[in-house]
């Protein structure tokens, strides 16, 4: 049972999440030869202030994104 996990900054739209889940499920089934029922996709959104990169908070490093 494949489990796919995406960690990203919060703010994705519901349509973007739906597209991601549908696309990742379809491509996982194509590549691994498993049924869609076997695929789990977890989207874990984090506030930019809880994420650091290059020694800085992402909320400060990427304020407009």
VEXDREN-2710 file (C-alpha; in Angstrom, 1 decimal):
% VEXDREN-2710
k/r/px/py/pz
1/UNK/0.0/0.0/0.0
2/UNK/1.8/3.1/-1.2
3/UNK/1.6/6.2/1.1
4/UNK/2.6/9.5/-0.5
5/UNK/3.3/12.4/1.8
6/UNK/3.6/16.1/0.7
7/UNK/4.9/18.6/3.2
8/UNK/4.3/22.2/2.1
9/UNK/3.5/25.6/3.3
10/UNK/-0.1/26.2/4.2
11/UNK/-2.4/27.9/1.7
12/UNK/-3.0/25.4/-1.1
13/UNK/-6.5/25.7/-2.5
14/UNK/-8.9/22.8/-2.4
15/UNK/-8.7/22.5/-6.2
16/UNK/-4.9/22.3/-6.1
17/UNK/-5.1/19.6/-3.4
18/UNK/-7.7/17.6/-5.4
19/UNK/-5.5/17.8/-8.6
20/UNK/-2.5/16.7/-6.6
21/UNK/-4.2/13.7/-5.1
22/UNK/-5.8/12.7/-8.4
23/UNK/-2.5/13.0/-10.3
24/UNK/-0.3/11.3/-7.7
25/UNK/-2.8/8.4/-7.4
26/UNK/-3.1/7.9/-11.1
27/UNK/0.7/8.1/-11.7
28/UNK/1.5/5.8/-8.7
29/UNK/-1.0/3.2/-10.1
30/UNK/0.6/3.5/-13.5
31/UNK/4.2/3.1/-12.3
32/UNK/3.6/0.5/-9.5
33/UNK/0.7/-1.4/-11.1
34/UNK/-1.5/-1.1/-8.0
35/UNK/-5.2/-0.2/-7.8
36/UNK/-6.3/3.3/-6.8
37/UNK/-7.8/1.9/-3.6
38/UNK/-4.2/1.0/-2.4
39/UNK/-2.9/4.5/-2.6
40/UNK/-3.0/7.0/0.3
41/UNK/-2.0/10.6/-0.2
42/UNK/-1.3/12.8/2.9
43/UNK/-1.0/16.6/2.5
44/UNK/0.6/18.1/5.5
45/UNK/0.6/21.9/5.4
46/UNK/2.8/23.9/7.8
47/UNK/2.8/27.6/8.6
48/UNK/5.9/29.3/7.1
49/UNK/6.8/30.5/10.5
50/UNK/7.2/26.8/11.5
51/UNK/9.6/26.1/8.6
52/UNK/13.2/27.1/8.3
53/UNK/15.6/27.2/5.4
54/UNK/19.1/28.5/5.1
55/UNK/19.1/29.5/8.7
56/UNK/16.0/31.7/8.4
57/UNK/12.3/31.3/9.1
58/UNK/10.5/30.9/5.7
59/UNK/8.0/33.5/6.8
60/UNK/10.9/36.0/6.7
61/UNK/12.8/34.5/3.8
62/UNK/9.8/34.3/1.6
63/UNK/7.3/36.8/2.9
64/UNK/5.2/37.1/-0.4
65/UNK/4.9/33.5/-1.2
END
